[in-house]
Amino acid sequence: MQLRFSKMHGIGNDFVVLDCRQHEFPLDAVQIRALGDRHTGVGFDQLLSVEPARDPSCAFYYGIWNADGSPSGQCGNGVRCVAAWLHRAGALAIGENVRIESPSDPVIVRLLGAHEVTVDMGEPIFEPARIPFEVAAAADRYDIRVGNETLEIGVVSMGNPHAVVVLDDFHEPLRMQSGPLLSTHERFAQGANAGFVQPLDRTRLRLRVHERGAGWTLACGTGACAAMAVLHQRGEVDDSVAVELPGGTLRIDWAGPGHTLWMTGAATFAFEGEWPVPAAMT
């Protein structure tokens, strides 16, 4: 079986996008891992499918799978790529607001240009049980034991769970050591994306994210939203923040509780191709 795909990225966070509007999603977890292998497959941080909407209030549905074959609830860079893909397919006009269904909650996307998208990511969720994060009572800071260290974290859901660690020195070795441990910590029942953020001033942050199921990525859209939301909750950043990631910069806008959070950034096509699904997998 030849599987047609589009390769895309959102400031370096890379995706394979499959058109499943006319047929069911064709891969299982083993096949997803094979396709995601950067040596013997195509390679990606996440796999995205564009499908008919389940929710009648939405125009389309998009599925999300990590490179290890596990499903994901949300992907901020991914939804921008889905929007750009829909525009190229003739299903989304520049300037048009469209409601798209994700595995967690619907989002509203608007194309500012063929390769720039702004997304209403919903209101950040801080209630521990809804993230989910195991703790006795809600707070804006929590201590958590990770390896031989105790870290102070903020937790939030942006459709997927996030742990946010504030660093004075962005190049601390702690970041590389703690990211994988924090992503799989037992207090996060579904795992978590671990974000390490250095505030540069009230309008600029520097961020690196270890994503559950994908590892260290060049960019994480929901991670940028989570870092801004946690610091905004503490009163440490303004309502509009530029988040600098290894792959590029995202703008995050949030006016606080009672308001939805908006993320704006690029979506780029890399190439189109066909992948021969190995016969043993079909």
Salt bridges, closest charged atoms under 4 A:
ASP14 OD2 - LYS7 NZ 3.27
ASP14 OD1 - ARG38 NH2 2.79
ASP19 OD1 - ARG21 NE 2.91
ASP45 OD1 - ARG38 NH2 3.17
GLU51 OE1 - ARG54 NH1 2.83
GLU127 OE2 - ARG130 NH1 3.55
ASP140 OD1 - ARG141 NH1 3.46
GLU152 OE1 - ARG141 NE 3.42
ASP201 OD2 - ARG204 NE 3.57
GLU236 OE2 - ARG141 NH2 2.98
ASP238 OD1 - ARG202 NE 2.76
ASP239 OD1 - HIS232 NE2 2.75
GLU244 OE2 - ARG204 NH1 3.03
ASP253 OD2 - ARG251 NE 2.87
GLU272 OE2 - ARG88 NH2 2.13
GLU274 OE2 - ARG4 NH1 3.01
